[in-house]
Amino acid sequence: MQSDKNLILLDLDNTLFDSASYRKSVFTKLGNIALCQKIYGKMMNEFGYFLPKMFVEILSSQLKGTKGKEIMGIIFNQKYFRDNLHKEVLTSLKMLIELGEVGILSQGDKKFQRAKISHFIHLLNNKHINIVENKKSEMAGVFKNVETYKIYFADDMLDMLETAKKINPQITTIWVKRGRYAENQKTSPGFKPDAEVENLSEVVEIVQGKLSS
C-alpha cells in the first residue's frame, strides 16, 4: 500500500543538465573539437555514455604536448558543471523539496555524474541518488526499494519512462522534451507518458497539481 510520501526521481542529462552545451565548452577548451567529438561519438556508440578516464587516455595519446591530468582537470572543472545546468533547475529543486523527497536516477560513470550534482547535492535526498551503469536493467531494483512512495519519474528518454511504467503502473511518468533525443523519439504502441514538459518548472506544477487534487 502506498503511503502519502512523495518521491520525485529525476534523470540528469538533458533533464537537469545541458550535456550538449557542456561538451561544447569542454571540447572548445581542449582545442580540438573535431577529434573530441569523434572520440565521444565512438564511445557513445559502444558504451552509451561518456567515460572520462577512457576519453582522457585516447585524447592524450593523440594530442601531442597535452597531459592527461590537464585534460581531466578541464573535464571536471566545476565551472562547466555549474554553467551548464539548465537555468530553472535550482529554483525548481528548491520548490520540489517542499513537495517530497527528491532524488536522481541516472546512467553513466559514477564519478562523472556525481561531479555534475556536487554543487546542488544539498537539495537532494542522499538515499535516493541512483547512478547506475544500465538504467533499464537496474531500474526495477531502484523502484522496489521505494515501492511505498508515490513516485514521479522525469526523464528525456521515452523508453526509460516506458520501462518504469511496466515495472510499476502507478508511477507518474514525465517526459522532459529537450536535448538531442527530444525531437527524434516516438512512443511505442500502447504507451504514452502521463505528462510532457519542456523544463523542470513544469514538473513542479505537475507535482503540485497532483498533491492538491
N, C-alpha and C positions, 0 to 999 in steps of 0.2 A: 504493500500500500504506500502510495506517495505521501510524503509529508508536505507541509507548506513551505519547506525550504526551497529556494530557487538557486539554480546553478546556471551561469552563463559561460559557456565554453567558446572560446574564440580561436580561430585559426590565426596564424601570424602573418605569413607572406601574402601580400595583396589585401588582406582583411584589415590588418593594423599597420603593416609596414610596406612602403613602396619599394619593392625589390628592384624594379627596373631603374628607378632613379638612383638607388644606392649603387647599383653596378656601374651606371654611367659615371657617377662621381669617383668611384674607386678606380675604374679602368682608365679614366682620364688622368688621374693622379699617377697611375703606374706608367703611363706614357706610351703604351702600345695597345690601343683599343681593339684593333682587329685581331691581334694574337690572343688577347684576353677573352674576347668573345668566342673565338674558335675553341679554346680550351674549355670554356664554360659550356658551350653547346655540346661538345663531346661528352662532358661529364653529366649533363642533364639527360642526354640520350641513354647513357649507360646506367646511371645510378638514380636519376630522378630528382636529385638535389645537389647543392653546392657543397663540396668537401674542401675546406680551406687548406688543409695540410697537403693534399694531393695537388691542388691548384698551385700552391707555392713551389712545390718540388718541380713541377713541369715548367712553370713560368721562369723560375730562376735558372733552370738549365738551358733556357733558350734566350734569355736576356743577359747578354754579357755585361758584367760590371754591377749587376743588381743582386744583392744578397737576399736570401730567403727571409732573414729576420726583418729586413726593411719592408719587404712585401707583406709579411704577416702583420707588421705594425700598422700598415695602411688599412688592411682588411678589417682589423679590429679597432680602428680608431673610433672612439665613442662619438666624435663629431658627426661621422657619417650615419651612425645609428640614430642619433637624435634628430638630425636634419631631415631624414627620410621617413620618419614616422608620419603617417597621414595627419593632416593638421587638426582634425577634430577629435583625434583619439584620446588624448589626455583628459580633455574636458568630459568626453563621453564615459571614459572609465570611472572618473570620479562620481558620475551620476549612477553608473551601473552598480558600484559597490554599495550604494544605498538601497538597491533593489534585490540584491542577492550576493552569493559568493561568485567571484569572477576568476576564471582560470584560462589556461591555454591548452589547445590540442593541436600540436604542430608536428610536422615531419621534417627531419633534417639532422644535420650534425649538431649534437647537443651543445658543445661549447659555443658554436657559432650562433645558434638560436638563443641560447641563454644570454649571450652578449647583447643581442638585439633588445632584450627586455630588461636589461640590468638597470636602466635609468628610470623605469616605471614599475619595477617589480614590487614596490611597496603598495601598489594599487591592486595587486593580485593576491589571491589566496594560495599560499605556497603548496598546500596539499593537492591543489588542482592544476599544477603546472605539469603538463604531459608533453614531453618531447620524445618522439619515437622514431624508429628507423623506417617503419612501414605502417602508415596510419590506418590503411584498410584492414590489415591483418591484426593490428593491435587494438583497434577501436573497441571491440567487444569487451576486452578486459577493462578498459578505461570506464566504459559505461556500466559495467557490472558493479564496480566499486562505488557508484553514485546512484544506484537504482532507486533510492528513497527520495531523490530530489525531483523537482520539476525542472527539466533541462531545456535550455535554449542553446542551440548549436549554430554558430555563424561561420561560414566558410565560402571561399570563392569557387570551389570545385563542386560541381553538381554530383559527380559520382561519389564523393565523400559524404555528401548530405543524404544521398540515396542509401548508401551503406548504413549510415546511422539510423535512418528510418526503419530499415529492415531489422536492425538489432533491437530497436525499441520504438514502436509506432507512436509512443506518447511524446517523443522528443519533438520540440518545435524547431524545424529546420529553416534556417535563414540564409538565403543566397546573397552574398555580397558581390554585386556585379561591377567589379573593377579589376584592373590588372590584365595581363596578357591573355588570360583564358576567357574573359568575360563575354566577348562577342562571338566566340567560336564554339560554345557549348550548346548542346541540345539535350533536353530531358529525354530519358528513355520512356517507352510506353508504360503507363501506369504510375509514373512518379511525377510529382510536381512539388517543389519546395513550399512550405507553409507561407513563406514571405520572400519577397525580392526587394533588396535595398541597394543604395549606392554608396552608403557610408555608415559609420558606426553610430552616428547620432540618430539614425533611423532605427537601429537596433534598440536603442534606449526607448524610443517611442513604442516599439512593439512590446517590450517587456512591461513598460508602464501600462499599456492598454490591457494586457493580459491580467496584470495584477489588479487593475481597477474594475474588471468586468465581473 
